[in-house]
């Protein structure tokens, strides 16, 4: 703690701003990691349970009730509602063929669900890619500030230089420490989102098949 206090006191406004920026990036990253990890685990588990439960139902209404109970992140239920929707006649939405209408509605619902699952990925990627450079800038600035102070004092020695430079390297280490969890989480979450996307696309395709068959004249 003493080293951190000395580093803080020896830095000027820019050095302190960089340190606070790294702290804010770290807090934002960990909050997002914890929240998004919980969300994606729930979504993966719910999809694995809800899709078989829906297809085991005796009717669409019963299947919808099962989805409503199991789909806590609301990524499956909007697909079913989009497929079952009956837009008003005489509008542009109903001007195309039935398969095209259903495809458009399912596509829009799928994109909304994926946007919900992908929320925060850009922030994690940005933190992971920029934090090391922010830390490096803080180190360079702190070294410059320390050397300028030592030179103005007119008392240059190894002892006087090694202390401030060693403390300045804390910024580089902090930048790496902020970046590594963000990069790892981004990669893991990307894999989970891709798994959810595959399941949602398959469910949407199957819904398209059954609703086109049910609504076409026999």
BARO-464627 format. One record per residue (C-alpha): x, y, z. Coordinates in steps of 0.2 Angstrom, whole numbers, plus 2048, in hexadecimal, padded with zeros to 3 digits. Layout:
N
<<X, Y, Z>>
...
// end
This chain:
218
<<800, 800, 800>>
<<80E, 80C, 804>>
<<815, 80A, 7F2>>
<<804, 80E, 7EB>>
<<802, 81D, 7F6>>
<<814, 823, 7F1>>
<<810, 820, 7DE>>
<<800, 82A, 7E0>>
<<808, 838, 7E9>>
<<816, 839, 7DC>>
<<80B, 839, 7CD>>
<<803, 848, 7C5>>
<<7F1, 84A, 7BF>>
<<7F4, 841, 7AF>>
<<7FC, 832, 7B8>>
<<7EE, 831, 7C5>>
<<7E1, 833, 7B7>>
<<7E8, 823, 7AE>>
<<7E8, 81A, 7BE>>
<<7D6, 81E, 7C1>>
<<7D2, 819, 7AF>>
<<7DA, 808, 7B2>>
<<7D0, 806, 7C2>>
<<7C0, 80B, 7B9>>
<<7C4, 7FF, 7AB>>
<<7C7, 7F1, 7B7>>
<<7B7, 7F4, 7C1>>
<<7AD, 7F5, 7B1>>
<<7B5, 7E5, 7AA>>
<<7B2, 7DA, 7BA>>
<<7A0, 7E0, 7BC>>
<<79C, 7DC, 7AA>>
<<7A5, 7CB, 7AC>>
<<79B, 7C6, 7BB>>
<<78B, 7CC, 7B4>>
<<78D, 7C5, 7A2>>
<<794, 7B5, 7A9>>
<<784, 7B2, 7B3>>
<<779, 7B7, 7A4>>
<<781, 7AC, 797>>
<<782, 79D, 7A3>>
<<76F, 79F, 7A6>>
<<76B, 7A1, 794>>
<<775, 791, 78F>>
<<76D, 787, 79D>>
<<75C, 78E, 799>>
<<75D, 78A, 786>>
<<763, 778, 78A>>
<<753, 775, 795>>
<<746, 780, 78C>>
<<748, 77A, 77A>>
<<745, 768, 77E>>
<<737, 76C, 789>>
<<72F, 777, 77C>>
<<72F, 768, 76F>>
<<728, 75C, 77C>>
<<719, 767, 77E>>
<<708, 762, 777>>
<<704, 773, 76F>>
<<70C, 783, 76B>>
<<703, 78B, 77A>>
<<70A, 77E, 786>>
<<71B, 780, 77E>>
<<71A, 793, 781>>
<<716, 791, 793>>
<<725, 786, 795>>
<<730, 792, 78D>>
<<72A, 7A0, 797>>
<<72E, 796, 7A7>>
<<73F, 791, 7A1>>
<<746, 79F, 796>>
<<74C, 7AB, 7A4>>
<<756, 7B5, 798>>
<<748, 7B7, 78B>>
<<752, 7B1, 77C>>
<<746, 7A3, 776>>
<<735, 7A9, 77A>>
<<737, 7B9, 76E>>
<<73A, 7AC, 760>>
<<72A, 7A3, 763>>
<<720, 7B3, 765>>
<<728, 7B9, 755>>
<<723, 7A9, 74C>>
<<711, 7A9, 753>>
<<70E, 7BC, 750>>
<<700, 7C0, 744>>
<<703, 7D1, 73D>>
<<6F4, 7DC, 736>>
<<6EF, 7D8, 725>>
<<6F2, 7E5, 717>>
<<703, 7EA, 71E>>
<<714, 7E9, 716>>
<<719, 7DC, 723>>
<<70C, 7D0, 71C>>
<<70F, 7D4, 709>>
<<71C, 7C6, 707>>
<<71B, 7B3, 707>>
<<717, 7AB, 718>>
<<729, 7A3, 719>>
<<731, 7B4, 716>>
<<726, 7BD, 723>>
<<72A, 7B0, 730>>
<<73D, 7B0, 72C>>
<<73D, 7C3, 72E>>
<<735, 7C3, 73F>>
<<73F, 7B5, 745>>
<<74F, 7BD, 73F>>
<<74B, 7CD, 748>>
<<747, 7C4, 758>>
<<757, 7BA, 756>>
<<761, 7CA, 754>>
<<75A, 7D2, 763>>
<<75D, 7C2, 76E>>
<<76F, 7C2, 768>>
<<772, 7D4, 76B>>
<<76C, 7D1, 77D>>
<<779, 7C2, 77F>>
<<787, 7CC, 776>>
<<785, 7DC, 781>>
<<795, 7E1, 789>>
<<7A0, 7D8, 77D>>
<<7A7, 7E8, 775>>
<<7AB, 7EF, 786>>
<<7B5, 7E0, 78B>>
<<7BE, 7DF, 77A>>
<<7C2, 7F2, 77C>>
<<7C9, 7F0, 78E>>
<<7D3, 7E1, 789>>
<<7DB, 7EA, 77B>>
<<7DE, 7FB, 782>>
<<7E2, 7F8, 794>>
<<7F4, 7F3, 791>>
<<7F7, 802, 787>>
<<7EF, 80D, 794>>
<<7FA, 806, 7A1>>
<<80A, 808, 796>>
<<805, 81A, 793>>
<<804, 81C, 7A6>>
<<815, 814, 7A9>>
<<81D, 81F, 79C>>
<<815, 82F, 7A3>>
<<81A, 82A, 7B5>>
<<82C, 827, 7B0>>
<<82D, 838, 7A7>>
<<825, 840, 7B5>>
<<831, 838, 7C2>>
<<841, 83C, 7B7>>
<<83B, 84E, 7B5>>
<<839, 850, 7C8>>
<<84A, 847, 7CB>>
<<853, 852, 7BE>>
<<84C, 862, 7C5>>
<<851, 85D, 7D6>>
<<863, 85B, 7D0>>
<<866, 84B, 7D9>>
<<867, 83D, 7CD>>
<<86C, 82C, 7D3>>
<<868, 819, 7D1>>
<<85E, 819, 7E1>>
<<854, 829, 7DC>>
<<850, 822, 7CB>>
<<84C, 810, 7CF>>
<<83F, 813, 7DB>>
<<833, 81E, 7D1>>
<<836, 814, 7C1>>
<<832, 804, 7CB>>
<<822, 80C, 7D1>>
<<81E, 812, 7BF>>
<<81E, 800, 7B9>>
<<80F, 7FC, 7C4>>
<<804, 805, 7B6>>
<<80A, 7F8, 7A9>>
<<806, 7EA, 7B5>>
<<7F5, 7F1, 7B9>>
<<7F1, 7F3, 7A6>>
<<7F5, 7E1, 7A3>>
<<7EB, 7DB, 7B3>>
<<7DC, 7E5, 7AC>>
<<7DE, 7DE, 79B>>
<<7E0, 7CB, 79E>>
<<7CF, 7C8, 7A6>>
<<7C6, 7D2, 799>>
<<7CE, 7C9, 78B>>
<<7CB, 7B8, 793>>
<<7B9, 7BC, 797>>
<<7B6, 7C2, 785>>
<<7BD, 7B2, 77D>>
<<7B2, 7A7, 789>>
<<7A3, 7B1, 787>>
<<7A5, 7B1, 774>>
<<7A5, 79E, 774>>
<<795, 79E, 780>>
<<78C, 7AB, 775>>
<<790, 7A0, 765>>
<<789, 791, 76E>>
<<779, 79A, 772>>
<<778, 7A1, 760>>
<<779, 790, 759>>
<<76B, 78A, 764>>
<<760, 799, 760>>
<<762, 798, 74E>>
<<75D, 785, 74E>>
<<74E, 789, 758>>
<<749, 797, 74D>>
<<74B, 78C, 73D>>
<<740, 77F, 745>>
<<733, 78B, 74A>>
<<733, 792, 738>>
<<72F, 780, 732>>
<<721, 77C, 73D>>
<<718, 78D, 73B>>
<<71A, 78D, 729>>
<<712, 77C, 728>>
<<704, 780, 734>>
<<6FF, 790, 72B>>
<<700, 78A, 719>>
<<6F0, 783, 711>>
<<6F0, 770, 710>>
// end
